[in-house]
Amino acid sequence: MDVVMSGTVLGAKPTDSPDQVDAILGSDFAENSPGHHSMGRDYGLAEFFWVRESPEHPWEGHHFTLQVHRLTHYGSSIVNGAIRERYGRFDRHLRFDKLQRLLSNRGVRLEDVPDANAPAFTLHWQPASQVSVMAFREREGHRRRRHGNDLVGDVHKISSSLTAEQVAWNKTRYGPPRTSPA
């Protein structure tokens, strides 16, 4: 919930350098550098991504994603130690309706946004923090389970940053948003 409100992971911003993120989340990560211009670090539940013009330029923070769907398969063991230390145990499912209710109780509203992943997913946006929340949505003719242990209505991922310009583009491209997950 704090991530959605603040747009940070334990204070690590999507624009922070790799060293700044490591100082907060630690050095236990898997690194993926497909070339000289992009890099991602997987800290378990959290992933941070950077870009740069050339090897001579410093890395610039691009975005982060919390891969919440990993909890259904790995439980709390997938959660980075610093995050687990701050928040404790994690359930295997984060229900979108529960997250939305907790945010609403704090006066934080999520806006529904149309998305290319509909109707399998719904996308929701918090304008102040520029954080998006993607949740599983039931497809027509399907039951309560999506695949594996993932349930309809579960949060799939939480990402930053989704700008107002990107939201406007989605609205133009994909039309009215789908309703929240069942």
Secondary structure, DSSP 8 states (H G I E B T S, - for coil): -HHHHHSSBTTB-TT--HHHHHHHH-S--EEE-SSSSEEEEE-SSEEEEEE-SSTTS--EEEEEEE-GGGHHHHGGGGS-HHHHHHH----S--BHHHHHHHHHHTT---EEE--TTTTTEEEEEETTTTEEEEEE---TT--SB-STT-BTTBEEEEEE---HHHHHHHHHHH-S------
